[in-house]
Amino acid sequence: MKKIISIVLASLMLIALFAGCADTHNGNSENDIAQETVVFDNYGREAVIKKNPQKVLTLGPNCTELFAALGLSDKVIGRSLINHSRGPLPEYADAVNAIPQLNYAEATREAILTSGADFVYAIDWEISDAGCNIDEAKGYGMDVYVNSATTPEEQYKEILDIGKIFGIEERAEAFVADQKARISAVQERLRGKEPVKVLVYDSGNDGVFTCSGTNFESLLISLAGGKNIFDDLTEKHWVTVSYEEVIKREPDVIVIHDYDSPSVEEKIAEIKADSSLASLDCVKNERFVPITLESVLPGNRMAYAVEELAEAFYPETLR
């Protein structure tokens, strides 16, 4: 009897052993499954990214809202730069507000590296040598894709790349198509209009802190029928210009960034208090166009920003 039992046990062990080998060779062993990767040119950097990440950081309100717009908010475990936001668009509010804050302001190195994330989608200044850089993040098991578009075409590519990473290619393609159609509709209605001369006012002190011709916002302004009066400055995305130079270029309208502090009302008061700027017709006529900062960052709000700006530039045509 003991001999029979020994034979049966030995047989069961052999069956289990062969079954385990079969599972391994069929790729069913969890430890042996290699996650599929995709490779992108991410602004001159080769980004090798594992498909369908599960724990994502979106560093920047524009990055976070884009993930909500693409139906990926459930993948996001942390967001940053809430202080650069006036809140998500109503249709994305529930999804965005449900995402935990990694940091209210800029993401710290420590917060990123201890987050447990496996993927980071970050506006360029949020993942840099000033804090946590890409190599550091990768050392902690995080793949990184940088948001740094300076043209709509570059942002469209980012959206399509995200579609490939998360296996939602059709959804991403449909989103891009909708953005293009809405922007084309605005441009068609403005056909033949003389461009409005625009000053972008982010802040003021020893001059005006404004966007240059290489800034994404400058292109949004042009798509909305405007012309950034400082589009000839191209060395940096953001520049400080003198009040005298602003007067010389005679803007028709002033676009004012709206974020936490100082408020739009405080910025308008600053403009009116300066004797040089107060002499401009656009200031006397209060041609001020507030727009939330995240609306002019590269992300999901391209069409929204173009529609909002165009309506403010040409109220008699689009309202």
C-alpha positions in Angstrom: 0.0 0.0 0.0 2.8 2.4 0.9 4.5 1.6 -2.4 1.3 2.4 -4.3 0.9 5.7 -2.5 4.5 6.6 -3.2 4.0 5.9 -6.9 0.9 8.1 -7.0 2.6 11.0 -5.2 5.6 10.8 -7.5 3.2 10.8 -10.5 1.4 13.9 -9.2 4.7 15.7 -8.7 5.8 15.0 -12.3 2.4 16.2 -13.7 2.7 19.5 -11.7 6.3 19.9 -12.9 5.4 19.4 -16.6 2.4 21.7 -16.2 4.6 24.4 -14.7 7.1 24.0 -17.6 4.2 24.2 -20.1 2.9 27.4 -18.6 6.3 29.0 -18.7 6.9 28.1 -22.3 3.4 29.3 -23.3 4.2 32.7 -21.7 1.7 32.3 -18.9 4.1 32.8 -16.1 3.5 36.3 -14.8 7.2 36.9 -14.1 8.2 36.0 -17.6 5.7 38.1 -19.5 7.6 41.0 -21.1 5.4 44.1 -21.3 5.2 45.5 -24.9 7.0 48.8 -25.5 6.6 51.6 -27.9 9.3 54.1 -29.0 8.7 57.7 -29.7 10.8 60.8 -30.7 9.9 63.0 -27.8 11.4 66.4 -28.9 14.7 64.9 -29.9 14.8 62.3 -27.1 14.1 58.7 -27.8 11.4 57.7 -25.3 11.0 53.9 -24.9 7.7 53.4 -23.0 5.9 50.3 -21.7 2.4 50.1 -23.1 -0.7 50.7 -20.9 0.9 52.1 -17.7 -1.3 51.8 -14.6 0.0 54.5 -12.2 0.4 57.9 -13.9 1.6 61.3 -12.8 0.3 64.3 -14.8 2.5 67.2 -13.9 0.7 70.4 -15.1 -3.1 71.2 -15.2 -3.0 71.0 -19.0 -1.5 67.4 -18.8 -4.1 66.3 -16.2 -7.1 67.7 -18.1 -5.9 66.1 -21.4 -5.9 62.7 -19.6 -9.5 63.4 -18.4 -10.5 64.4 -22.0 -9.1 61.1 -23.3 -10.9 59.1 -20.7 -7.7 58.1 -18.8 -8.2 59.9 -15.5 -8.6 56.6 -13.7 -5.0 55.8 -14.5 -3.7 59.0 -12.8 -2.5 58.8 -9.2 -1.2 62.4 -8.8 -1.2 65.8 -10.4 0.6 69.1 -9.8 0.5 72.9 -10.6 -3.0 73.3 -9.3 -2.0 76.8 -8.4 -1.6 77.5 -12.1 -5.2 76.6 -12.7 -8.6 78.2 -12.4 -10.2 74.7 -12.4 -11.0 72.2 -15.1 -13.6 72.7 -17.8 -17.1 71.7 -16.5 -17.2 68.6 -18.6 -14.0 67.3 -17.0 -14.4 68.7 -13.5 -15.5 65.4 -11.8 -12.7 63.4 -13.3 -10.0 65.9 -12.6 -11.1 66.8 -9.1 -11.1 63.1 -8.1 -7.4 62.8 -8.9 -5.2 63.2 -5.7 -2.8 66.2 -5.6 0.8 65.2 -5.7 1.8 68.9 -5.1 -0.4 72.0 -5.1 2.4 73.9 -6.8 5.5 72.6 -8.6 6.1 68.9 -8.1 9.0 68.2 -5.8 11.7 65.7 -6.5 10.8 63.7 -3.4 7.1 63.6 -4.3 7.8 62.3 -7.8 10.3 59.7 -6.8 8.3 58.3 -3.9 4.9 58.3 -5.8 5.1 54.7 -7.0 4.2 55.9 -10.5 5.2 53.9 -13.6 4.6 56.7 -16.1 5.0 60.5 -16.0 3.4 63.0 -18.5 4.8 66.3 -17.6 5.0 69.9 -18.9 8.7 70.4 -19.6 9.5 72.7 -16.7 8.1 70.1 -14.2 10.6 67.3 -15.2 13.9 69.0 -15.4 17.3 69.3 -13.8 15.9 72.0 -11.4 13.9 69.2 -9.7 13.5 65.6 -10.7 15.0 64.9 -14.1 14.1 62.2 -16.6 17.0 60.0 -15.9 16.3 60.0 -12.2 12.6 59.1 -12.8 13.6 56.3 -15.1 15.9 55.0 -12.4 12.9 54.6 -10.2 11.0 52.6 -12.8 9.1 55.5 -14.4 8.8 56.0 -18.1 8.6 59.7 -19.0 6.9 61.6 -21.9 7.5 65.3 -21.9 4.8 67.8 -22.9 6.6 70.6 -24.8 4.6 71.4 -27.9 5.2 74.7 -29.6 2.8 74.1 -32.5 -0.6 72.5 -32.7 0.9 69.8 -34.9 3.3 68.9 -32.1 0.5 68.7 -29.6 -1.6 66.6 -32.0 1.3 64.2 -32.1 1.5 64.1 -28.3 -2.2 63.1 -28.2 -1.8 60.4 -30.8 1.3 59.1 -29.0 -0.7 58.9 -25.7 -3.3 57.0 -27.7 -0.7 54.4 -28.7 0.7 54.1 -25.2 -2.7 53.4 -23.6 -4.3 51.5 -26.5 -6.9 54.1 -27.3 -5.8 55.1 -30.8 -9.3 55.6 -32.2 -10.3 57.8 -29.2 -7.2 59.9 -29.6 -7.7 60.2 -33.4 -11.3 61.3 -32.9 -10.2 63.9 -30.3 -7.6 65.4 -32.7 -10.1 65.5 -35.6 -12.6 67.4 -33.4 -9.9 69.9 -32.4 -9.0 70.5 -36.0 -12.6 70.9 -37.2 -13.4 73.4 -34.5 -10.4 75.6 -35.2 -11.0 75.4 -38.9 -14.6 76.6 -38.3 -13.3 79.7 -36.4 -10.8 80.5 -39.1 -13.5 80.2 -41.8 -15.6 82.8 -40.1 -12.7 85.2 -39.7 -11.6 84.9 -43.3 -10.5 88.3 -44.7 -10.3 90.0 -41.3 -7.3 92.2 -40.5 -5.4 90.6 -37.6 -5.9 92.2 -34.2 -2.6 93.3 -32.5 -2.3 91.5 -29.2 -0.2 92.1 -26.1 0.0 89.1 -23.7 0.2 90.3 -20.1 1.3 87.6 -17.7 2.6 90.0 -15.1 4.3 93.4 -14.8 7.0 95.0 -12.6 10.1 96.3 -14.4 8.4 95.8 -17.7 5.8 93.3 -19.0 6.4 89.6 -18.8 5.0 88.2 -22.0 5.2 85.4 -24.5 7.4 85.4 -27.6 6.9 84.2 -31.1 8.0 80.6 -30.3 5.5 80.3 -27.5 2.5 78.0 -28.0 0.2 80.8 -27.0 1.4 83.0 -29.8 0.2 80.4 -32.3 -3.2 80.1 -30.6 -3.5 83.9 -30.9 -2.8 83.7 -34.7 -5.3 80.9 -35.2 -7.9 83.1 -33.4 -7.3 86.0 -35.8 -4.7 87.9 -33.8 -1.0 88.8 -34.0 1.3 88.7 -31.0 3.0 92.1 -31.1 6.2 90.4 -29.9 6.2 87.4 -32.2 9.5 88.6 -33.7 11.2 87.7 -30.4 12.2 84.0 -30.7 15.2 83.3 -28.4 13.0 82.3 -25.4 9.4 81.3 -24.9 8.9 84.0 -22.3 10.4 87.4 -22.3 10.3 90.7 -20.3 9.8 93.8 -22.5 9.8 97.5 -21.6 6.7 99.5 -21.2 8.2 101.9 -23.9 8.4 99.0 -26.4 4.8 98.1 -25.7 3.7 101.7 -26.4 5.7 101.7 -29.6 3.9 98.6 -30.9 0.4 99.9 -30.1 -1.6 96.7 -29.2 -5.4 96.7 -30.0 -6.1 94.3 -27.1 -4.4 92.9 -24.0 -4.8 89.2 -23.2 -4.3 88.8 -19.4 -3.4 85.5 -17.8 -5.7 84.3 -15.1 -4.2 82.2 -12.3 -3.9 82.2 -8.6 -2.0 85.4 -7.8 -2.1 88.3 -8.6 -5.7 88.2 -9.8 -6.9 89.6 -13.2 -8.4 92.5 -11.4 -5.1 93.3 -9.7 -3.3 93.1 -13.0 -5.7 95.4 -14.7 -5.2 97.9 -11.8 -1.4 97.6 -12.4 -1.8 98.4 -16.1 -4.1 101.4 -15.4 -1.7 102.7 -12.7 1.2 102.9 -15.1 1.2 106.2 -16.9 2.7 104.8 -20.1 0.3 101.8 -20.5 -2.6 103.9 -19.4 -2.1 106.1 -22.5 -2.9 103.2 -24.9 -6.3 103.2 -26.6 -6.9 99.6 -25.7 -6.5 100.5 -22.0 -8.7 103.5 -22.2 -11.3 101.4 -24.0 -10.8 98.5 -21.6 -10.0 96.0 -24.3 -8.9 93.4 -21.8 -9.3 89.6 -22.5 -8.8 87.4 -19.4 -7.9 83.8 -20.1 -6.9 81.0 -17.7 -3.3 80.1 -18.0 -4.0 76.4 -18.6 -6.1 77.4 -21.6 -3.0 78.7 -23.5 -0.7 75.8 -22.5 -0.4 72.9 -25.0 -3.0 70.3 -24.1 -6.7 69.6 -24.7 -7.9 73.2 -24.9 -6.6 74.2 -28.2 -9.9 74.6 -29.9 -11.5 76.0 -26.7 -8.8 78.7 -26.5 -9.0 79.7 -30.2 -12.8 80.0 -29.8 -12.6 82.1 -26.6 -9.9 84.4 -28.0 -11.5 84.9 -31.4 -14.8 85.8 -29.8 -13.1 88.4 -27.7 -11.0 89.8 -30.6 -14.0 90.0 -32.9 -17.2 90.3 -30.7 -19.2 91.8 -33.6 -18.5 88.8 -35.8 -18.6 85.8 -33.4 -21.0 86.7 -30.6 
